[in-house]
Amino acid sequence: MKKFLFGVILFISFNSIIQAQEKTGVGILPFTYVQGAANTQDVYSIQETVTNAFVKTKRFNIVDRSKMDALSKEKNLQKSEDFIDGSVVQQGVSLGADYLISGHVISAQAEQMQTAPDSKTGMVTITYKAKLSISLKVIDVATGQVVVSETILPKGGSLVGGAFGMAPSTPEAAISKAIKDIESKIDEFVSKNFPATFPIVEIQEKDSKGNATKLMIAGGTAFNLQKGDKLKVVEVSIIDVNGKKLERKKDIGELKISKVEDENFSTCTVSSGGIEINSKFEAKAKLLVITKD
């Protein structure tokens, strides 16, 4: 009987860890744009760049594109980039999306530049700069609310070119370069707004003063975690403010992954906050390990 009970407890504990690791469902709505400010192919390339930023983290379940295409037709996106109705949100839920990503290409155009005439030949050099900016919104399907709205520009502003002799020589090349240049900014957008969270499985080592020095988290290669990654530990609590319950996340320490065990688990060394991490863990406070920006 004792073995049976132990097995049940072990199963429940492991199941709770797996649930904590469930990937977030994300649906990428077809991006919109104003006619004349961009062309269809460039808009598609920008959308692919955003989609790839989510895919390469290995932390999301991406809703099938064909289903999102069908959803966007009902939404009639071209009328308004800000329009989100109840039926769209409900369908997002039915498709397994926790969040919908709505993108609008504000501008993806190439601007011609030229040098002064050469003093000997009189020839001029023609190059192109791309003017690129996109707006990204994150919609929480549980509430239908836009929870994040941000304009993404390449580093240095919306105009992307290069020194004469190195700058793109065609409008198409200029746009392609600009799209490539925004990849890191989109990665930052995903990292900042969708940090991965993992529970602490166990404190593996403590020093003589009670500082946690080594612990295991329920996250591994399945979430693209790697040796050397830095993480932070937060305590999650619910605070009542004027009758409204608000979730508070308080930073209590930092970790560094020393070994990725497998797809589900990693071992971490504690960089700071060892005493508080240990005491909160023993008190069964709600602790989460979060990827840092």
C-alpha positions as CSV (number, residue, x, y, z in Angstrom):
1,M,0.0,0.0,0.0
2,K,2.8,2.4,0.9
3,K,4.5,1.7,-2.4
4,F,1.2,2.4,-4.2
5,L,0.8,5.7,-2.4
6,F,4.4,6.7,-3.1
7,G,3.9,5.9,-6.8
8,V,0.7,8.1,-6.9
9,I,2.5,11.0,-5.2
10,L,5.5,10.6,-7.6
11,F,3.1,10.6,-10.6
12,I,1.3,13.7,-9.4
13,S,4.6,15.5,-8.7
14,F,6.0,14.6,-12.1
15,N,2.7,15.5,-13.9
16,S,2.7,18.9,-12.2
17,I,6.2,19.5,-13.5
18,I,5.2,18.6,-17.0
19,Q,2.2,20.9,-16.8
20,A,4.5,23.7,-15.7
21,Q,6.5,23.1,-18.9
22,E,3.7,23.1,-21.3
23,K,4.5,25.3,-24.3
24,T,2.6,28.5,-24.9
25,G,0.3,28.5,-27.9
26,V,0.9,31.3,-30.3
27,G,-1.0,32.2,-33.5
28,I,0.6,34.6,-36.0
29,L,-2.2,36.5,-37.8
30,P,-1.4,37.4,-41.4
31,F,0.3,40.8,-41.4
32,T,-1.5,43.9,-42.8
33,Y,-0.1,46.9,-44.6
34,V,-1.2,50.0,-46.4
35,Q,-1.2,49.7,-50.2
36,G,1.8,51.7,-51.5
37,A,3.7,51.5,-48.3
38,A,4.9,47.9,-48.9
39,N,4.4,45.0,-51.2
40,T,2.9,41.6,-50.5
41,Q,6.2,39.6,-50.8
42,D,8.1,41.9,-48.4
43,V,5.2,41.8,-45.9
44,Y,5.3,38.0,-46.1
45,S,9.0,38.0,-45.5
46,I,8.6,40.2,-42.4
47,Q,5.9,37.9,-41.1
48,E,8.2,34.9,-41.6
49,T,10.9,36.6,-39.7
50,V,8.6,37.2,-36.7
51,T,7.3,33.6,-36.9
52,N,10.9,32.2,-36.9
53,A,11.7,34.3,-33.9
54,F,9.1,32.3,-31.9
55,V,9.9,29.0,-33.6
56,K,13.7,29.0,-32.9
57,T,13.2,29.4,-29.1
58,K,11.5,25.9,-29.0
59,R,9.2,27.3,-26.3
60,F,6.0,27.8,-28.3
61,N,3.4,25.8,-30.1
62,I,2.7,27.7,-33.3
63,V,-0.8,27.5,-34.7
64,D,-1.0,26.1,-38.3
65,R,-0.7,28.9,-40.8
66,S,-3.7,27.8,-42.9
67,K,-5.9,28.0,-39.8
68,M,-4.7,31.5,-39.1
69,D,-5.3,32.5,-42.7
70,A,-8.9,31.3,-42.4
71,L,-9.3,33.2,-39.1
72,S,-7.9,36.4,-40.6
73,K,-10.5,36.3,-43.4
74,E,-13.3,36.4,-40.9
75,K,-11.5,39.2,-39.0
76,N,-11.2,41.2,-42.2
77,L,-7.8,42.5,-41.1
78,Q,-7.4,45.0,-43.9
79,K,-10.1,47.3,-42.5
80,S,-8.3,47.9,-39.2
81,E,-5.1,46.6,-37.7
82,D,-6.6,47.3,-34.2
83,F,-9.8,45.4,-34.7
84,I,-10.2,42.4,-32.4
85,D,-13.7,40.9,-31.9
86,G,-15.0,38.2,-29.7
87,S,-15.4,35.6,-32.3
88,V,-11.8,35.9,-33.4
89,V,-10.6,35.5,-29.8
90,Q,-12.9,32.5,-29.3
91,Q,-11.6,30.9,-32.4
92,G,-8.1,31.6,-31.2
93,V,-8.9,29.6,-28.1
94,S,-10.3,26.7,-30.1
95,L,-7.1,26.6,-32.2
96,G,-5.0,26.2,-29.1
97,A,-3.6,29.8,-29.0
98,D,-2.9,31.5,-25.7
99,Y,-1.9,34.6,-27.6
100,L,-2.4,36.1,-31.0
101,I,0.3,38.1,-32.7
102,S,-1.0,40.9,-34.9
103,G,1.5,42.7,-37.2
104,H,1.1,45.8,-39.3
105,V,3.9,46.9,-41.7
106,I,3.9,50.7,-41.5
107,S,6.6,51.1,-44.1
108,A,8.8,48.9,-46.3
109,Q,10.1,51.1,-49.1
110,A,13.4,51.7,-50.8
111,E,14.7,55.2,-51.2
112,Q,17.2,56.0,-54.0
113,M,20.5,57.7,-53.0
114,Q,23.3,58.9,-55.3
115,T,26.8,60.3,-55.0
116,A,28.0,63.6,-56.4
117,P,29.3,63.3,-60.0
118,D,32.9,61.9,-60.2
119,S,35.3,64.8,-61.0
120,K,36.9,62.9,-63.8
121,T,34.2,60.7,-65.4
122,G,31.1,62.6,-64.3
123,M,29.5,59.3,-63.3
124,V,27.3,59.0,-60.2
125,T,26.8,55.9,-58.0
126,I,23.2,54.9,-57.3
127,T,22.4,53.0,-54.1
128,Y,19.3,52.4,-52.0
129,K,18.2,52.8,-48.4
130,A,15.2,51.0,-47.0
131,K,12.6,52.7,-44.8
132,L,11.3,50.0,-42.6
133,S,9.0,50.0,-39.5
134,I,6.5,47.5,-38.2
135,S,3.9,47.5,-35.4
136,L,3.5,44.3,-33.4
137,K,0.6,43.6,-31.0
138,V,0.1,40.7,-28.6
139,I,-3.5,39.8,-27.8
140,D,-4.3,37.7,-24.8
141,V,-7.1,35.4,-26.1
142,A,-8.3,34.8,-22.5
143,T,-9.3,38.4,-22.2
144,G,-9.3,39.7,-25.8
145,Q,-7.1,42.6,-24.6
146,V,-4.0,43.9,-26.4
147,V,-1.4,43.4,-23.7
148,V,1.6,44.6,-25.7
149,S,2.0,47.1,-28.5
150,E,5.4,48.0,-29.9
151,T,6.9,49.6,-33.0
152,I,9.9,47.7,-34.3
153,L,12.6,49.7,-36.2
154,P,16.1,48.5,-37.3
155,K,19.0,49.6,-35.2
156,G,19.7,53.3,-35.9
157,G,16.2,54.1,-37.0
158,S,13.8,53.3,-39.8
159,L,16.3,54.1,-42.6
160,V,18.7,51.3,-43.3
161,G,21.4,51.7,-45.9
162,G,25.2,51.5,-45.8
163,A,28.3,53.3,-46.9
164,F,28.6,54.0,-50.6
165,G,30.3,51.1,-52.2
166,M,28.7,48.8,-49.7
167,A,25.1,49.9,-49.8
168,P,22.5,47.8,-51.7
169,S,22.4,48.6,-55.4
170,T,18.7,47.6,-55.9
171,P,15.5,48.4,-54.0
172,E,14.9,44.7,-53.4
173,A,18.3,44.2,-51.9
174,A,17.8,47.2,-49.6
175,I,14.5,45.9,-48.3
176,S,16.0,42.4,-47.8
177,K,18.9,43.9,-45.8
178,A,16.5,45.9,-43.7
179,I,14.4,42.8,-42.9
180,K,17.6,41.0,-41.9
181,D,18.6,43.9,-39.7
182,I,15.4,43.7,-37.6
183,E,15.9,40.0,-36.7
184,S,17.7,40.9,-33.5
185,K,15.1,43.5,-32.5
186,I,12.3,40.9,-33.0
187,D,14.2,38.4,-31.0
188,E,14.4,41.0,-28.2
189,F,10.6,41.5,-28.5
190,V,9.9,37.8,-28.0
191,S,12.4,37.4,-25.2
192,K,11.1,40.5,-23.3
193,N,7.4,39.7,-23.7
194,F,7.5,35.9,-23.5
195,P,10.1,34.9,-21.0
196,A,10.2,31.2,-20.3
197,T,9.3,30.1,-16.7
198,F,10.3,26.9,-14.9
199,P,9.7,25.6,-11.4
200,I,12.5,24.6,-9.0
201,V,12.5,20.8,-8.6
202,E,14.9,20.6,-5.7
203,I,17.7,22.3,-3.8
204,Q,20.7,20.0,-4.4
205,E,23.4,21.7,-2.4
206,K,23.6,24.2,0.4
207,D,26.5,25.7,2.3
208,S,27.1,25.8,6.0
209,K,25.1,29.1,6.3
210,G,22.0,27.7,4.6
211,N,22.6,29.3,1.2
212,A,21.3,27.3,-1.7
213,T,24.3,26.9,-4.0
214,K,23.1,24.3,-6.5
215,L,19.6,23.4,-7.6
216,M,17.6,21.7,-10.4
217,I,14.9,23.3,-12.5
218,A,12.3,21.7,-14.7
219,G,13.5,23.0,-18.0
220,G,16.0,21.6,-20.6
221,T,16.7,21.3,-24.3
222,A,13.0,21.2,-25.1
223,F,13.0,24.9,-24.2
224,N,16.4,25.7,-25.9
225,L,18.2,26.2,-22.6
226,Q,22.0,26.0,-22.8
227,K,24.9,25.8,-20.4
228,G,25.9,29.3,-19.3
229,D,22.4,30.8,-19.7
230,K,21.5,33.3,-16.9
231,L,18.2,33.1,-15.1
232,K,16.4,34.9,-12.3
233,V,14.3,33.5,-9.5
234,V,11.1,35.3,-8.6
235,E,8.6,34.8,-5.8
236,V,5.0,35.0,-7.1
237,S,2.3,36.3,-4.7
238,I,-1.2,37.6,-4.9
239,I,-1.8,41.0,-3.3
240,D,-5.3,42.5,-2.7
241,V,-5.3,46.2,-3.8
242,N,-8.6,48.0,-3.2
243,G,-10.5,44.7,-3.6
244,K,-8.6,43.8,-6.8
245,K,-6.3,40.8,-6.7
246,L,-3.0,41.6,-8.4
247,E,-0.1,39.2,-9.1
248,R,3.3,40.4,-7.9
249,K,6.6,39.0,-9.0
250,K,9.5,39.8,-6.7
251,D,13.1,39.1,-7.7
252,I,14.9,37.1,-5.0
253,G,18.0,35.7,-6.8
254,E,19.9,34.8,-9.9
255,L,21.1,31.5,-11.4
256,K,23.4,30.2,-14.1
257,I,22.9,26.9,-15.9
258,S,25.9,24.6,-15.2
259,K,24.5,21.6,-17.0
260,V,21.6,20.8,-19.2
261,E,20.6,17.3,-18.1
262,D,18.1,16.4,-20.8
263,E,15.0,17.9,-22.5
264,N,13.3,18.4,-19.2
265,F,15.8,19.2,-16.5
266,S,18.9,21.5,-15.9
267,T,21.3,21.9,-13.0
268,C,22.0,25.5,-12.0
269,T,24.5,27.2,-9.7
270,V,23.2,30.0,-7.5
271,S,24.8,33.4,-8.3
272,S,22.9,35.4,-5.7
273,G,20.0,35.2,-3.2
274,G,20.9,31.7,-2.0
275,I,19.5,32.2,1.6
276,E,16.2,33.6,0.4
277,I,15.8,31.0,-2.4
278,N,16.4,28.2,0.1
279,S,14.0,29.6,2.8
280,K,11.2,30.4,0.3
281,F,11.6,26.9,-1.3
282,E,11.4,25.2,2.1
283,A,8.3,27.3,3.0
284,K,6.7,26.2,-0.2
285,A,6.3,29.7,-1.5
286,K,5.5,29.9,-5.2
287,L,8.9,30.3,-6.9
288,L,9.5,30.6,-10.7
289,V,12.7,30.6,-12.6
290,I,12.6,33.1,-15.5
291,T,14.8,33.6,-18.5
292,K,16.6,36.9,-18.4
293,D,16.5,39.4,-21.3
